[in-house]
Structures are given as structure tokens and as C-alpha cells.
Amino acid sequence: MAAATPSGPNQILIIRHAEKPYTTPAGADIQGVNYGASAFDKESLIPFGWQRAGALAQFFTTMNPGLTPNTVIASYPGAGDGGKGDSKSWRPMQTVIALLAKINNVAENSFYEPEAPFNPIPITLTTCPFNTQYDSGSWLPMANSLATMSGNVLVAWQHQDIIDICTQIGSVLKIANAGDIPIDWPKNRFDIVFRFLLQPGTGAYQFSQIPQMLLAGDGAGGIPA
């Protein structure tokens, strides 16, 4: 009797959103507009983060075609109430928009309302769907859903939850080397891809880290376990 085909995607790729403001609100929208002290401004990427977002469009396609996602998941802003949706950040969505535009052959401004260009909105995409159904506090159901997906899945999220996401992946999918997963994601690292790759014939996933090496200051090594 033939062995059952393992469920789950071919690989799961996890990134932190790109660079953020650290002190005064200094984020900018895709058009480079800075909104001063507005709530939207501090929830957006800084210009260096937009540079990374653009570079990631090449990283996950031309530079590494084997990593090109079939589905992209990014956390949607929550209520910022310290509860279920504890972050109001648009950064995870902003980080993957250039990549989604490239894969789906659509303009980046397709994702933005004219009245609020800093506010990315979901649009219907066919080649690589954009899943924004999970707010920033819903990492647990999001992680559980990964076992039901196929192909290459890319997740963009806040760094505070990424290790918990990895732990939950290990509860729904077999990880061959779970001990290699770091116990923390440093606040100063925006330049790493966590990769869970399905190993043929085993039903297990191998965890590894891929340094992006895209911008000045990017590290050549991973995050210590």
C-alpha cells in the first residue's frame, strides 16, 4: 500500500516586516509623504524599509525563483488595544506589496486608496493571492491554517510573534530540527528569512535561515538558536 502524500505546503517562508520608526513618528507612505505626528505615519515603513520592500520583490523572484510564493499572508492592523489585535501597524502589508505587484503583474498603486495612499487595501489577485484575513493578534489561527495550504507560502508579520508562530507550526507539522529555531527574534533584525522546507519522502520539514543580504548593514549570518 502506497504511503499517504504528506499534507501541508512545499515550504513556509517567514519574514519580519521591513524597517520601522523607532523614536518620533517618521514613517512614510508609498509616495514618500510623511504625515508628521499622525497615527498612520508611525504605523508605516520608514524610507529604508520601503527600499527593502522593493528589494524583496527581486529577492523572492529573480534572485531566488525557488522561493517565489504562491500565497502571501500579511497581518492586518488590529485595534491596538493590547488584546487580540494588539498592533495597528500597516508595515507587514506594506512590506510585501511590491512583491505581490511583480508576481501578479499589477501596479503597486492598485493596493492604495487615492484618499489614503498610506493605507494598503486587499485586492483580488490570481497568480499569487494576498491573504489579509488575520489581524496582528491572530497569529495562532494563522499558523494553524498553514498546514492546509500548498505550494510556497510567505508570511510577513511582527517580530514579537514569529517565534510563537514557528512553535505552533511545529504542533501542526513535523519539524525535523525544531531545536534549531531561535528562541527570540532580535529587535534590530529585519534581514532574515525563516524557511521550513518539506523533505521529500519524509513528511517532515527542515528549518533553516536565509540572510537576505539586500541592503547596507544586512547581516551575513542568521539569528542564533
N, C-alpha and C positions, 0 to 999 in steps of 0.2 A: 504494500500500500504506500503510495507516494506521500511524502511529508507535506503538511499544510503550508501554503505560502504565508510567510510572516506578514502580519498586518503592520501598518504604520508607513510613514514616508520613507523615501530613499535616504534623505538627510534632513536634519533640522539645523538651521543656522541662526544664531542669536547674536544681535549686536545691541550695544547701548546707543541711545540717540547721540547725535553729534554735539559739539561744544555748546555750553550754556553760559549765561551771565552768572558771575559769582558774587558780585557786590551790588552796585546800583543796577537797576533795570537797564540793560543795554542790548537787548535782543533787537533783531531787525526782521522785517518780512522779506518775502522773496524778491521784492523790488528794491530792497536796500533801505526802506523807510524805517526810521527809528521813532518810536512813539513815546519817548520820554518816560514819564512815570506811570503810564497806563498799565493796566493789569495784563493786557495782551502782550505788551513789549517784553516783560520779564518772563513770559512763558514761551518765547520764541528762541531760535538759534541765534548765536552771535555770527558775524560775517565769517569767521574762521570755521564755524560749524556748517554754514552754507557751502563753503569750499569743500568740506569733507563730504557733504551730501552729494555734491556734483561728482566728486572723485569716486564715490561708492557706485555711481551709475556705471562707471567703467570697470571698477573692481569686480563687480558681480556679473559682468557680461564679457566685454572684450578681453580683459586681463585674465579672467578665470571662468571660461564658459561652462565648466563643470559645476560651478556654484550658482548658475543663473536660477533664480527661484521660479517656481510655477505658481506659488501663492505667497503673498506678503501680508503679514499681520503687524499692525501697529496699535499701541494703546491709544484710546480716545480719551480726551481730557475728562477727569472726574469733577466732583463738586468741590474738591479742596477742603473737605470738612474733617479730615483726619480719619474718616471711616472708609467705606467700601471704595469710593472714588477719591483717593487721597491726594491726587496731583492734578492740577489744572493745565499741565504742560501740553503744548502742541508739538513739542520737539520730536517725539518718536514718529509722528506722521510726516512732519516736515523733512526728516532725515531720509525718507525713502521715496519721496515724490519724484525726484529726478530719475531714480532708477525705474520706477513704475512708468514714467513718461517714455523712457527709452525703450523698455521692453514692449510696451503696448503701442508704441509709435503714435503718441498723442502729445500735445503741447503741455508744458508744465503749468501754464496758466489755466488749463482746464480744471485744475483742482482748487481754484480760488474764486470766491465771490468778488465781483468788481467793487462792491461797497466795503469789503473787509478782506483785503488781499493777504493779511496775516493769518487768516482763519481757513485752514485747509478743509475741504469737504469731500466726502466719498463720491466717486463717480463710477459708472458701470464700465468695467474693463473685462476684456475677453481673453487675451493671451495670458495675462497674469493678474488674477483678481486681487483686490485690495480689501482685506478683512479688517474692519474697524468696529466690530460689534462689541469688543471688550473694553471697558473703561480701565483706567490706570490701577484701580483696586481689584480688578477681576483676573489676576494672574493665574489663580488656581483653576477655574474652569477653562481658561485659555490653554494652560499646559495640558490639562486632561484631553482637550479636543485634538491635540497634535497626533495622538495615536490613531485617530480616524482619518487622517489626511494621507495624501500620496504625493509622489514626486519630491521636489525640493521646496522646503518651507522656510521662509525667512521671517524672523520675529525681531521687531525693534521695540525696545522697552526701556523703562527707567532702571538704572543700575541697582537700586536698592532691592529689586525683586528678582534679579536674574538668577542668583544662586538658588533661591527658593523655587524658581521655575525649573532649573536643572534637577533639583531634588525630586520635584513632582514628576518630571519626565521619567526619572528612574523608577517611579512607582507604577507607571503605566506601560513602560517599555523596558526591555532588558538592556542595561548598560554594562559592557564587558569590563570597563576600567573606571567605575564610578569614583574610586579613590583618587583619580587624577583631577577631578573637578575642584577648583579653588573653593575655599570656604568664605571668601569675601571678594567683592569687586571694588577695587580702589577708586576713590572719588576722582582721581586725576587721569584715569584711563578711558579714552574714547576710541581706541585704535585696535581693538581686538575683536575677532570673530570666534565665538564658541561653535564648534561643529560636532554634531552627532551623526555619524555615517553608518548606515546599515551594512553589516558584513555578510556577504553572500553565503547562503547555506547555514547560517548560524541563528538567524533571528535576533541577533544582538547588535547593539550599536557601539561603535568605538568613539570615545570622546577625544577631541584634540582642539588646539587653539591655533588660529591663523592670524599672525600680525598683518595689519593692513598695509603699513609702510607707504602711506599715501601723502602725508603732509609733513612739513618740518616739525621735528620733535617726536614723531611716532617711534615707539619702541620696537626693537627687533626681536624681543622675547615676549613670552606670554606672561600671564598672571600666575605667581607661584601657588601651588596647591596647598 
